[in-house]
Amino acid sequence: MKTEKRYLFKSIFIKFVLAFTIVGLLPLAGISYFIFETLPGDMERDMISNYSQMLLYSSKNIEKKISEYNQISQLIYNFRSREYGSIIEILDNRQSQLVEDFLRSTVYSEKYIESAFLMDEELNIKSYFTQNAFPFVEGFNMSIYPGTEQIPVDKRSLTILPAHEEDYFFRSESTVVSIVRNYLDISYLPEEEKVVSVFSIEVNTNFIKDIIDPLSINKEEQVFVLNSRGFPVFSSFPLNDPEKPAEIYNQIIPAAREHSSGVIPSESGYLFYREIENTDWFLIFKLQHGSIYQLINEFKKLGLIIISLMIVTLIALALAFSRRLSQPIRNIMNQMKLVESGDLTSEVRVKSHDEIHQLAQAFNRMVKRLNTYINKAYVAQIKQKETDLNAIRTQIRPHYLYNTLEIIRMSALDEGAGNTQKMIFALSEQMKYLIGYSEPEVTLMQELEMVKSYFDIVHYRYEQRIRLDLDIPVELQNYKVLKLMIQPLVENAVVHGLKPKEGKGTVKISAAVKDDILKIQIIDDGIGIDADQLIALQSRLDSRSADTGKTGEEHIGLSNVQNRIHLVYGSTYGIKISSRKGTGALMTITIPAEKRSEPC
C-alpha cells in the first residue's frame, strides 16, 4: 500500500496537476484581489483628482469669458460719431439710428450675445437690438429680475444678473445672463458723476454649457453656477425644485469661507466647488456614486473577461503539456534508432525523477557499456592510426611548400631572373610568417618585417616607384599587435591609393603610445577617397554587423582587421580613416598598449 502511494506521488500526471494548481491559481488570485479590492479605491481617488483639475480648467475658461464680456461692456465709452460725438450727445439728440448701430455692433461682436439694451436709471428699456425675430414687450422694466438692486450700488462696477428667461421678448425660450454696466458722464468729478444710461448685454447661458460639457459623465451628473446669494446663473438640467440650488449652496458655504475650492463628500457622492475669480460665482459639480461605480464596474467586467481568458489559456496549456508528456518517450525511441545505426555517443537526458527518468537511465547505462566494449576492442586502434596519419600530414604540408618555393627560387636564380627569385624569396618569408606563428598576437617588429617582405614584391612589381617609409621608435617594436593587422591596410593603400596614381608614391608607417593606447598610422600620398565613399566605408567598418559580404570585395582586408580588433579588444578600438580626394589617405589603428615580455 505504501509503495502504491509513493508511486502515485511520483507520477508525472500528479506532478502536473499540482504544478498547474500552484502556478495557475496563485497569480489569478493576486490579479483578482487587485481588480476587485485595490483597483476601485485607486480609480475613485484618480477620478476625484481629475474632476478637480477639470473644474479648475472650466472655472478659468468661464472667468476668461466674463472678462471678455466686461471689455465689451466698456466699448460704450469708446463709441463716437463724427457728427454728434459720444453716446451722450447721440442720446441728447435722439439719434436712434446711431444708437441702433452701436447696439448692433455690440451684439455681433461675440457669438453668444443675443441682445443689447440701453435703459434709464429705473431700468426701463429705451433702446434695444436683438438677433432673434421675436416681438419686444414695450415698456419692459428689468427690475423684476433678482440682483438688479445692485446696479445703482455698483455704480462704477460690472453687475452680473443671474440666469433668467427673455421675458422682454414674446415666445422667446432662451436663457440668458445679463451683463450690466452704468454708463457715466465722466466729464464731472467722480463724486458728482451722473448715470447717463444703463447698458446691458444679454448673453446666452450656452457659453457656460459649452465650457462645462466635458465635466459630465452622463445625464445624471449635475453642474451648477451659483452666485454669492445662491441664485442659479446656470444649471445643466431644468430646475424643477427652486430650493435645490440654495440647498447645494448652503452645503458649500462653510467650506468656501475657508477655501476657494474643494471637495465635499456626501451620502450620494461628491460635491466639487470652485470660486470663479473676478466674479461672485461658484462653479459646482455634483458627482454621483453611481457614476463612479459604473466606471469601476466596467473595469471589473473587463477584469472578469481577462481572468476568464487566462483560465482558458491555462486549460489550453494543460492540454498542450499533456500531449508533450509523450515527448521523452519519443526521445528514447529516436536515440535507440541512432544506436542502431552505429552512433554510440547519444544520451537521453530527462531532468525529472519519474518512471521515464528510470527508463532513460537504464538506456544510457546500456549504451555506455556497449560503447566502452567497442572502444576497447576496435575504435581505439582506428583513432590512434588516424591521429598518427594527421600528424604526419601536418608536418609534410608546410615543409613541402617551403621546399617547392625554394626549388622555384633556385631555378629562377640559375636562369638569371634575379628579381623573380627575390620575389619568390619574399613570398616564402611571408608564408613562413603566416604558417609559422600559431599565436594570434605578434610583436610590432615581427609585423613590420612581414610588411617589408610584402614591399619587396611591391618594389619589383611597380618598378620601385612606390616607397615604404617606417617611423617606428625602437622602444615600441616589442609592443603586441594582432597578426596580419598592418599588412592588409598597407596593401589597401598600395592597390587603391598609389597604384592608380601617376608617378611615385610613398606609404609611411608611424607609431606612438599615449594614455595606454598604441596608435599606428598608415599614410599614403595617393589619389585619396571621395567624401561620400569615405562616409560609406567608415560607416560599414563601424557597424558591428559588418562582414566581408557587406563591406565589399575591395575592402575585405579592412573589414577582417576591424572585426578581429573588435573581437579581441572591444568596439572602442579599431580603424579610423580620413582622406580628401587627390591628397592621399590616413588610416589610424588604435589598440591597447601592451608589451611582450619575451620577444618571439
GUDODREN-712685 format. One record per residue (C-alpha): residue number from 1; residue in three letters; x, z, y. Coordinates in steps of 0.02 Angstrom, whole numbers. Each point is the difference from the previous one (the first is absolute). Layout:
BEGIN
- NUM:ALA:X:Z:Y
...
***
This chain:
BEGIN
- 1:MET:0:0:0
- 2:LYS:141:45:119
- 3:THR:89:-161:-43
- 4:GLU:-156:-101:43
- 5:LYS:-16:88:169
- 6:ARG:183:-31:38
- 7:TYR:-20:-184:-45
- 8:LEU:-157:-12:107
- 9:PHE:89:77:149
- 10:LYS:144:-124:-13
- 11:SER:-115:-150:-20
- 12:ILE:26:-133:133
- 13:PHE:-186:-14:28
- 14:ILE:-17:185:39
- 15:LYS:147:-11:120
- 16:PHE:-79:-147:87
- 17:VAL:-164:94:23
- 18:LEU:90:152:74
- 19:ALA:108:-106:115
- 20:PHE:-149:-101:59
- 21:THR:-98:160:38
- 22:ILE:141:84:97
- 23:VAL:66:-152:93
- 24:GLY:-171:-74:37
- 25:LEU:-110:149:42
- 26:LEU:119:103:107
- 27:PRO:26:-135:133
- 28:LEU:-187:-38:-1
- 29:ALA:-37:185:27
- 30:GLY:121:3:148
- 31:ILE:-77:-157:76
- 32:SER:-176:69:-25
- 33:TYR:47:163:85
- 34:PHE:72:-96:148
- 35:ILE:-152:-114:17
- 36:PHE:-134:133:-17
- 37:GLU:85:153:76
- 38:THR:144:-42:118
- 39:LEU:-52:-170:69
- 40:PRO:-171:51:75
- 41:GLY:79:135:109
- 42:ASP:139:-115:58
- 43:MET:-123:-139:41
- 44:GLU:-112:118:99
- 45:ARG:148:61:104
- 46:ASP:58:-179:30
- 47:MET:-175:-53:54
- 48:ILE:-10:143:125
- 49:SER:169:-48:72
- 50:ASN:-46:-184:8
- 51:TYR:-166:32:86
- 52:SER:83:112:128
- 53:GLN:119:-142:42
- 54:MET:-144:-125:9
- 55:LEU:-96:117:115
- 56:LEU:152:9:114
- 57:TYR:15:-189:1
- 58:SER:-186:-23:39
- 59:SER:0:130:139
- 60:LYS:149:-84:82
- 61:ASN:-90:-168:-5
- 62:ILE:-159:74:75
- 63:GLU:101:84:137
- 64:LYS:84:-166:35
- 65:LYS:-169:-88:17
- 66:ILE:-68:135:117
- 67:SER:156:-18:107
- 68:GLU:-33:-188:6
- 69:TYR:-180:28:56
- 70:ASN:60:124:130
- 71:GLN:113:-134:73
- 72:ILE:-145:-124:0
- 73:SER:-109:125:94
- 74:GLN:134:11:136
- 75:LEU:-8:-187:31
- 76:ILE:-142:31:122
- 77:TYR:130:59:125
- 78:ASN:95:-164:-16
- 79:PHE:-146:-121:14
- 80:ARG:-4:-90:167
- 81:SER:-86:-148:82
- 82:ARG:85:-111:127
- 83:GLU:-152:4:112
- 84:TYR:-61:179:-21
- 85:GLY:150:96:-65
- 86:SER:-26:148:-117
- 87:ILE:-153:53:-100
- 88:ILE:-51:114:143
- 89:GLU:-19:-147:120
- 90:ILE:-82:-105:-136
- 91:LEU:-129:137:-32
- 92:ASP:-27:27:186
- 93:ASN:-36:-185:22
- 94:ARG:-108:-2:-156
- 95:GLN:93:-145:-79
- 96:SER:-83:11:-169
- 97:GLN:87:-156:-67
- 98:LEU:173:72:33
- 99:VAL:-54:164:-80
- 100:GLU:-62:-96:-151
- 101:ASP:166:-95:-7
- 102:PHE:95:165:-5
- 103:LEU:-113:72:-136
- 104:ARG:13:-162:-102
- 105:SER:190:4:7
- 106:THR:-5:180:-58
- 107:VAL:-115:-37:-148
- 108:TYR:103:-147:-60
- 109:SER:166:91:18
- 110:GLU:-17:82:-173
- 111:LYS:-101:-48:-154
- 112:TYR:-87:169:-28
- 113:ILE:-68:15:180
- 114:GLU:-185:-48:-4
- 115:SER:-55:42:177
- 116:ALA:61:62:169
- 117:PHE:-101:93:134
- 118:LEU:16:52:181
- 119:MET:-110:152:39
- 120:ASP:-34:113:147
- 121:GLU:43:185:1
- 122:GLU:-168:41:-83
- 123:LEU:52:-118:-142
- 124:ASN:-133:-129:35
- 125:ILE:62:-170:-62
- 126:LYS:14:-117:150
- 127:SER:99:-145:-72
- 128:TYR:40:-50:-180
- 129:PHE:70:-136:-109
- 130:THR:-20:-9:-189
- 131:GLN:48:-113:-144
- 132:ASN:-168:18:-88
- 133:ALA:-161:-88:46
- 134:PHE:-115:151:-4
- 135:PRO:-107:35:155
- 136:PHE:59:140:113
- 137:VAL:-107:154:33
- 138:GLU:-19:0:188
- 139:GLY:33:165:89
- 140:PHE:88:77:-151
- 141:ASN:93:162:36
- 142:MET:153:46:-106
- 143:SER:-22:188:27
- 144:ILE:-108:10:-157
- 145:TYR:159:-4:-108
- 146:PRO:97:158:-41
- 147:GLY:162:22:95
- 148:THR:-54:-88:161
- 149:GLU:2:168:90
- 150:GLN:191:-10:-10
- 151:ILE:9:-161:102
- 152:PRO:-12:83:174
- 153:VAL:109:143:-60
- 154:ASP:138:-117:-64
- 155:LYS:5:-87:168
- 156:ARG:169:-84:-22
- 157:SER:7:5:-191
- 158:LEU:-70:-107:-139
- 159:THR:-161:60:-82
- 160:ILE:-42:-57:-177
- 161:LEU:-181:20:-52
- 162:PRO:-43:29:-184
- 163:ALA:-64:-145:-104
- 164:HIS:-176:-54:44
- 165:GLU:-115:-149:-22
- 166:GLU:-21:-129:138
- 167:ASP:-168:66:60
- 168:TYR:20:-98:161
- 169:PHE:-25:-163:-97
- 170:PHE:-160:-41:-92
- 171:ARG:19:-26:-190
- 172:SER:185:37:1
- 173:GLU:63:88:-157
- 174:SER:183:18:51
- 175:THR:83:170:12
- 176:VAL:124:16:143
- 177:VAL:115:124:84
- 178:SER:-7:5:191
- 179:ILE:168:2:91
- 180:VAL:-48:63:174
- 181:ARG:107:11:157
- 182:ASN:-48:44:180
- 183:TYR:51:-135:123
- 184:LEU:64:94:153
- 185:ASP:30:-56:177
- 186:ILE:186:44:7
- 187:SER:13:-36:185
- 188:TYR:-48:182:31
- 189:LEU:100:156:-31
- 190:PRO:-10:61:-182
- 191:GLU:-115:145:43
- 192:GLU:-114:-119:97
- 193:GLU:-4:-145:-122
- 194:LYS:-173:-73:-26
- 195:VAL:-73:-71:-159
- 196:VAL:-42:-180:41
- 197:SER:-65:-44:-173
- 198:VAL:8:56:-180
- 199:PHE:79:-128:-117
- 200:SER:-46:3:-185
- 201:ILE:68:-103:-145
- 202:GLU:-109:-4:-156
- 203:VAL:114:-15:-154
- 204:ASN:-70:-35:-173
- 205:THR:45:139:-122
- 206:ASN:58:-133:-122
- 207:PHE:171:19:80
- 208:ILE:9:171:-83
- 209:LYS:-76:-65:-163
- 210:ASP:133:-136:-16
- 211:ILE:137:131:23
- 212:ILE:-65:130:-123
- 213:ASP:-61:-119:-138
- 214:PRO:163:19:-101
- 215:LEU:-37:187:-15
- 216:SER:-155:-24:-106
- 217:ILE:16:-2:-190
- 218:ASN:-184:-35:-27
- 219:LYS:-167:15:88
- 220:GLU:-9:188:-30
- 221:GLU:148:38:111
- 222:GLN:-45:57:176
- 223:VAL:99:-34:159
- 224:PHE:-50:75:168
- 225:VAL:62:-5:177
- 226:LEU:-70:151:95
- 227:ASN:33:53:179
- 228:SER:45:176:54
- 229:ARG:-183:53:7
- 230:GLY:-41:-62:-174
- 231:PHE:-91:-158:54
- 232:PRO:31:-148:-117
- 233:VAL:99:-142:76
- 234:PHE:3:-93:-164
- 235:SER:-62:24:-178
- 236:SER:36:-109:-151
- 237:PHE:-181:18:-59
- 238:PRO:-170:27:84
- 239:LEU:-28:179:60
- 240:ASN:-166:49:-76
- 241:ASP:38:183:32
- 242:PRO:49:23:184
- 243:GLU:66:175:-37
- 244:LYS:127:-63:-127
- 245:PRO:137:-50:127
- 246:ALA:-16:167:87
- 247:GLU:14:89:-169
- 248:ILE:159:-95:-41
- 249:TYR:67:30:175
- 250:ASN:-28:187:-18
- 251:GLN:103:-3:-161
- 252:ILE:153:-73:85
- 253:ILE:-9:92:168
- 254:PRO:89:160:-59
- 255:ALA:144:-100:-73
- 256:ALA:5:-127:143
- 257:ARG:31:139:126
- 258:GLU:168:34:-83
- 259:HIS:48:-171:-69
- 260:SER:-41:-173:65
- 261:SER:-12:-65:-178
- 262:GLY:-23:70:-174
- 263:VAL:-90:1:-168
- 264:ILE:-141:124:-38
- 265:PRO:-49:20:-184
- 266:SER:-183:23:-43
- 267:GLU:-109:11:-154
- 268:SER:-45:-184:10
- 269:GLY:174:-66:44
- 270:TYR:120:-3:146
- 271:LEU:-32:-14:186
- 272:PHE:139:-90:94
- 273:TYR:3:10:190
- 274:ARG:115:-60:138
- 275:GLU:-18:9:189
- 276:ILE:11:-170:86
- 277:GLU:123:16:143
- 278:ASN:-55:-30:181
- 279:THR:-184:24:-52
- 280:ASP:-111:145:-48
- 281:TRP:-36:-84:-167
- 282:PHE:36:57:-177
- 283:LEU:20:-124:-143
- 284:ILE:-75:83:-156
- 285:PHE:6:-64:-179
- 286:LYS:-95:83:-142
- 287:LEU:74:-36:-171
- 288:GLN:-115:42:-144
- 289:HIS:67:75:-162
- 290:GLY:-94:-137:-90
- 291:SER:109:-134:78
- 292:ILE:158:92:-51
- 293:TYR:-62:27:-177
- 294:GLN:-57:-180:-11
- 295:LEU:178:-62:31
- 296:ILE:74:133:-114
- 297:ASN:-123:-45:-138
- 298:GLU:51:-181:14
- 299:PHE:180:51:-30
- 300:LYS:-55:108:-146
- 301:LYS:-91:-149:-75
- 302:LEU:158:-101:23
- 303:GLY:97:140:-84
- 304:LEU:-120:-1:-147
- 305:ILE:24:-187:-18
- 306:ILE:189:21:3
- 307:ILE:-6:139:-129
- 308:SER:-115:-104:-110
- 309:LEU:120:-146:11
- 310:MET:144:115:-45
- 311:ILE:-94:62:-153
- 312:VAL:-35:-179:-52
- 313:THR:184:-40:26
- 314:LEU:52:149:-106
- 315:ILE:-116:-58:-139
- 316:ALA:74:-174:10
- 317:LEU:176:73:-8
- 318:ALA:-50:104:-149
- 319:LEU:-59:-155:-91
- 320:ALA:161:-89:46
- 321:PHE:105:146:-61
- 322:SER:-98:3:-162
- 323:ARG:44:-181:-30
- 324:ARG:181:38:39
- 325:LEU:6:136:-132
- 326:SER:34:-134:-128
- 327:GLN:149:-68:98
- 328:PRO:132:118:-78
- 329:ILE:-55:-58:-172
- 330:ARG:20:-182:56
- 331:ASN:174:43:63
- 332:ILE:48:68:-171
- 333:MET:-64:-159:-83
- 334:ASN:99:-110:122
- 335:GLN:159:100:-33
- 336:MET:-28:-22:-186
- 337:LYS:-4:-188:24
- 338:LEU:164:7:97
- 339:VAL:81:99:-140
- 340:GLU:-67:-124:-125
- 341:SER:84:-141:99
- 342:GLY:169:91:-3
- 343:ASP:0:99:165
- 344:LEU:48:175:-53
- 345:THR:29:67:178
- 346:SER:-185:17:39
- 347:GLU:-74:173:25
- 348:VAL:-177:58:27
- 349:ARG:-17:126:143
- 350:VAL:-155:110:10
- 351:LYS:0:147:121
- 352:SER:-149:89:-74
- 353:HIS:3:124:-145
- 354:ASP:-149:-58:-98
- 355:GLU:-19:-98:-162
- 356:ILE:68:-162:75
- 357:HIS:157:92:55
- 358:GLN:30:60:-177
- 359:LEU:-23:-176:-67
- 360:ALA:120:-71:131
- 361:GLN:133:129:-41
- 362:ALA:-9:-41:-186
- 363:PHE:18:-186:38
- 364:ASN:149:28:117
- 365:ARG:90:106:-131
- 366:MET:-25:-135:-129
- 367:VAL:69:-137:114
- 368:LYS:151:105:48
- 369:ARG:44:34:-181
- 370:LEU:-16:-184:-43
- 371:ASN:104:-50:151
- 372:THR:136:125:-45
- 373:TYR:13:-64:-177
- 374:ILE:12:-184:54
- 375:ASN:130:39:135
- 376:LYS:111:89:-125
- 377:ALA:-9:-139:-128
- 378:TYR:0:-162:103
- 379:VAL:-28:-1:188
- 380:ALA:154:105:40
- 381:GLN:116:-130:-76
- 382:ILE:-83:-145:92
- 383:LYS:7:89:169
- 384:GLN:184:41:-24
- 385:LYS:41:-182:-34
- 386:GLU:-99:-58:151
- 387:THR:89:126:110
- 388:ASP:172:-57:-57
- 389:LEU:-46:-183:27
- 390:ASN:-68:32:176
- 391:ALA:160:94:47
- 392:ILE:107:-146:-57
- 393:ARG:-107:-123:99
- 394:THR:12:108:157
- 395:GLN:191:-2:-13
- 396:ILE:10:-186:-35
- 397:ARG:-108:-67:146
- 398:PRO:106:58:152
- 399:HIS:163:-33:-94
- 400:TYR:-57:-175:-46
- 401:LEU:-54:-36:180
- 402:TYR:166:60:73
- 403:ASN:100:-102:-127
- 404:THR:-103:-156:34
- 405:LEU:23:13:190
- 406:GLU:187:30:-25
- 407:ILE:16:-158:-109
- 408:ILE:-93:-102:134
- 409:ARG:111:72:137
- 410:MET:162:-40:-94
- 411:SER:-61:-176:-37
- 412:ALA:-36:-26:187
- 413:LEU:174:66:41
- 414:ASP:83:-118:-127
- 415:GLU:-96:-146:75
- 416:GLY:59:45:177
- 417:ALA:-172:56:60
- 418:GLY:66:156:86
- 419:ASN:-155:32:104
- 420:THR:-111:-14:-152
- 421:GLN:102:125:-99
- 422:LYS:-3:121:146
- 423:MET:-188:-16:14
- 424:ILE:-17:32:-188
- 425:PHE:114:151:17
- 426:ALA:-108:67:142
- 427:LEU:-156:-27:-105
- 428:SER:83:89:-146
- 429:GLU:36:150:111
- 430:GLN:-181:3:56
- 431:MET:-60:-5:-181
- 432:LYS:114:146:-43
- 433:TYR:-74:96:148
- 434:LEU:-177:-37:-53
- 435:ILE:23:41:-184
- 436:GLY:143:125:3
- 437:TYR:-77:138:105
- 438:SER:-150:80:-83
- 439:GLU:-33:126:139
- 440:PRO:-132:-49:131
- 441:GLU:114:62:141
- 442:VAL:179:-56:44
- 443:THR:117:34:145
- 444:LEU:-8:-99:160
- 445:MET:176:-66:-39
- 446:GLN:-56:-66:-169
- 447:GLU:-152:-85:76
- 448:LEU:109:-82:134
- 449:GLU:120:-64:-134
- 450:MET:-151:-85:-78
- 451:VAL:-41:-77:170
- 452:LYS:180:-62:18
- 453:SER:-9:-84:-171
- 454:TYR:-163:-83:54
- 455:PHE:83:-59:162
- 456:ASP:145:-75:-98
- 457:ILE:-128:-122:-70
- 458:VAL:-81:-23:171
- 459:HIS:168:-46:79
- 460:TYR:28:-143:-123
- 461:ARG:-181:-56:0
- 462:TYR:-12:-17:190
- 463:GLU:182:-49:30
- 464:GLN:43:166:83
- 465:ARG:-116:-26:150
- 466:ILE:-88:165:-40
- 467:ARG:106:156:24
- 468:LEU:-22:180:-58
- 469:ASP:46:142:120
- 470:LEU:5:179:-67
- 471:ASP:0:148:119
- 472:ILE:-8:148:-119
- 473:PRO:89:165:41
- 474:VAL:110:60:-143
- 475:GLU:-87:168:-9
- 476:LEU:-165:-86:-42
- 477:GLN:62:-105:-145
- 478:ASN:-35:138:-127
- 479:TYR:-184:23:53
- 480:LYS:-131:-40:-132
- 481:VAL:-112:-154:14
- 482:LEU:-118:-87:-119
- 483:LYS:80:-132:-109
- 484:LEU:-34:-177:70
- 485:MET:-71:71:162
- 486:ILE:108:-95:127
- 487:GLN:37:-165:-90
- 488:PRO:-181:-66:1
- 489:LEU:-8:28:190
- 490:VAL:166:-88:25
- 491:GLU:-61:-143:-107
- 492:ASN:-161:-8:103
- 493:ALA:103:-11:161
- 494:VAL:107:-141:-73
- 495:VAL:-142:-104:-73
- 496:HIS:-133:21:136
- 497:GLY:106:35:154
- 498:LEU:170:-86:-11
- 499:LYS:-29:-143:-123
- 500:PRO:-121:-95:117
- 501:LYS:114:32:150
- 502:GLU:119:-134:60
- 503:GLY:180:58:13
- 504:LYS:82:163:-48
- 505:GLY:-85:166:-25
- 506:THR:38:181:-38
- 507:VAL:-80:138:-102
- 508:LYS:53:172:60
- 509:ILE:-26:159:-101
- 510:SER:19:170:84
- 511:ALA:-43:177:-51
- 512:ALA:-20:169:85
- 513:VAL:-68:174:-40
- 514:LYS:-111:96:121
- 515:ASP:-113:150:-32
- 516:ASP:35:-10:-188
- 517:ILE:-60:-181:-6
- 518:LEU:112:-143:-55
- 519:LYS:-40:-154:105
- 520:ILE:67:-169:-60
- 521:GLN:-21:-152:113
- 522:ILE:14:-184:-53
- 523:ILE:14:-112:154
- 524:ASP:5:-190:1
- 525:ASP:11:-124:144
- 526:GLY:-110:-128:-86
- 527:ILE:-161:-87:53
- 528:GLY:-102:162:8
- 529:ILE:-182:28:-49
- 530:ASP:-158:-52:92
- 531:ALA:-97:147:75
- 532:ASP:-158:-27:-104
- 533:GLN:100:-22:-160
- 534:LEU:100:157:40
- 535:ILE:-158:105:23
- 536:ALA:-74:-66:-162
- 537:LEU:162:28:-96
- 538:GLN:24:180:63
- 539:SER:-184:39:-33
- 540:ARG:15:-58:-180
- 541:LEU:160:100:-24
- 542:ASP:-78:158:73
- 543:SER:-154:-15:-111
- 544:ARG:10:117:-148
- 545:SER:-93:-125:-105
- 546:ALA:123:-139:41
- 547:ASP:75:-88:-150
- 548:THR:95:-160:-32
- 549:GLY:-158:-100:-21
- 550:LYS:-71:52:167
- 551:THR:164:-5:99
- 552:GLY:40:-179:-43
- 553:GLU:134:-80:-109
- 554:GLU:120:-24:146
- 555:HIS:6:189:30
- 556:ILE:-6:68:-179
- 557:GLY:171:84:25
- 558:LEU:-57:93:157
- 559:SER:-160:56:-85
- 560:ASN:92:65:-154
- 561:VAL:124:98:105
- 562:GLN:-140:74:107
- 563:ASN:-101:51:-155
- 564:ARG:152:80:-83
- 565:ILE:43:99:158
- 566:HIS:-180:63:12
- 567:LEU:-4:49:-183
- 568:VAL:168:92:4
- 569:TYR:7:75:176
- 570:GLY:-181:-7:64
- 571:SER:-97:-110:121
- 572:THR:84:76:155
- 573:TYR:157:-101:-43
- 574:GLY:18:-187:-22
- 575:ILE:35:-164:88
- 576:LYS:-40:-42:182
- 577:ILE:25:-177:69
- 578:SER:19:-54:181
- 579:SER:32:-178:56
- 580:ARG:-30:-128:135
- 581:LYS:-14:-185:-31
- 582:GLY:170:-83:26
- 583:THR:103:159:21
- 584:GLY:20:63:-180
- 585:ALA:-71:150:-92
- 586:LEU:36:186:-26
- 587:MET:-49:84:-164
- 588:THR:19:190:-5
- 589:ILE:-2:104:-161
- 590:THR:-27:188:11
- 591:ILE:24:119:-147
- 592:PRO:47:183:-16
- 593:ALA:187:28:28
- 594:GLU:79:69:-159
- 595:LYS:181:-8:-58
- 596:ARG:51:-29:-180
- 597:SER:114:141:-56
- 598:GLU:104:-111:-113
- 599:PRO:6:-187:41
- 600:CYS:-30:-116:-144
***
